[in-house]
Amino acid sequence: MIKREDILHKTTYVWKENEKYTSIIKNDGSRVILNKKDSDIWKIINDDDTVDDIIRHMKDTMSANQVEDRLEEFIKIGIITNEDMFWGDDLL
């Protein structure tokens, strides 16, 4: 499991393979995708998709209410904090 001290940066609203995930960048530079339902490590992505490309796709396919619901779930299980909320304001 990822420890809090391992985390360099947290990015929300990642869209991958038709599911919504949170991407965590660890201090060693690796990117880990967390499962939206149970916050387990889902997979490490090593592909050509950029976060911006994934977000652009999600913005076109997900309603503002769905984004807000997902954020509330992430906050409840501690993946993101209220301070992270501003990052996604452009999506709403």
Backbone torsions as a table, in degrees:
resi	resn	phi	psi	omega
1	MET	NA	149.4	-179.3
2	ILE	-78.5	132.4	176.0
3	LYS	-91.8	152.0	-178.7
4	ARG	-56.7	-37.6	-178.2
5	GLU	-71.4	-13.0	176.9
6	ASP	-80.2	-15.0	-170.8
7	ILE	-89.1	124.9	176.1
8	LEU	-92.9	-42.5	-175.3
9	HIS	-152.4	144.1	177.7
10	LYS	-118.6	131.8	179.3
11	THR	-124.2	128.3	-179.5
12	THR	-99.1	174.6	174.7
13	TYR	67.5	30.6	177.6
14	VAL	-80.4	133.9	-179.6
15	TRP	-113.8	122.7	-178.2
16	LYS	-145.9	125.0	176.9
17	GLU	50.8	48.3	175.1
18	ASN	64.7	20.6	174.8
19	GLU	-130.6	158.4	-179.1
20	LYS	-102.8	132.3	-175.9
21	TYR	-138.4	165.3	169.3
22	THR	-106.5	132.9	179.1
23	SER	-98.9	128.9	177.1
24	ILE	-115.2	127.2	175.2
25	ILE	-94.9	120.5	180.0
26	LYS	-84.8	163.9	-178.4
27	ASN	-59.7	-26.4	178.9
28	ASP	-81.7	2.5	176.9
29	GLY	93.5	-8.2	-179.6
30	SER	-77.8	150.2	179.8
31	ARG	-108.6	131.0	-179.1
32	VAL	-121.1	134.7	176.5
33	ILE	-100.2	128.4	179.0
34	LEU	-97.2	140.9	178.6
35	ASN	-66.7	137.4	-175.1
36	LYS	-69.4	-24.0	-174.4
37	LYS	-91.9	-42.0	-173.0
38	ASP	-124.5	3.4	176.3
39	SER	62.6	15.7	173.2
40	ASP	-71.7	158.0	174.6
41	ILE	-65.5	125.8	-177.2
42	TRP	-94.4	-58.0	175.3
43	LYS	-166.8	161.4	173.6
44	ILE	-99.4	128.2	-178.6
45	ILE	-95.6	131.4	177.3
46	ASN	-128.9	58.6	-178.8
47	ASP	-125.6	-172.6	-173.8
48	ASP	-89.8	-3.8	179.6
49	ASP	-67.8	135.2	172.6
50	THR	-96.3	158.5	178.1
51	VAL	-58.5	-39.5	179.9
52	ASP	-61.4	-41.4	178.3
53	ASP	-62.8	-42.9	-178.9
54	ILE	-65.8	-42.9	179.8
55	ILE	-64.5	-41.5	179.6
56	ARG	-58.7	-42.3	178.8
57	HIS	-64.9	-43.1	-178.7
58	MET	-65.1	-39.0	-179.1
59	LYS	-59.8	-33.9	-179.0
60	ASP	-82.3	-13.7	-172.5
61	THR	-121.8	-0.3	-174.1
62	MET	-130.5	136.0	-179.1
63	SER	-77.5	160.3	178.8
64	ALA	-60.2	-38.3	179.2
65	ASN	-63.6	-39.3	178.2
66	GLN	-64.3	-40.5	178.1
67	VAL	-61.8	-45.9	-179.1
68	GLU	-63.6	-42.2	178.4
69	ASP	-60.9	-43.1	-179.2
70	ARG	-65.0	-41.7	179.0
71	LEU	-60.5	-42.7	179.1
72	GLU	-60.3	-40.5	177.8
73	GLU	-63.2	-44.2	-179.9
74	PHE	-61.7	-41.0	-179.8
75	ILE	-65.7	-42.7	-178.6
76	LYS	-60.8	-38.8	-178.4
77	ILE	-92.7	2.1	170.6
78	GLY	85.6	12.9	179.0
79	ILE	-73.6	-40.0	176.8
80	ILE	-126.3	167.7	178.0
81	THR	-119.4	171.2	178.3
82	ASN	-59.3	-27.6	-179.8
83	GLU	-67.1	-23.0	179.6
84	ASP	-79.1	-13.5	-171.5
85	MET	-59.8	-38.2	-174.9
86	PHE	-59.8	-27.4	-175.3
87	TRP	-59.4	-30.3	-175.8
88	GLY	-102.9	9.3	-176.5
89	ASP	-57.4	-31.4	-179.1
90	ASP	-66.8	-19.2	-178.0
91	LEU	-80.8	-20.8	-173.6
92	LEU	-89.3	NA	NA
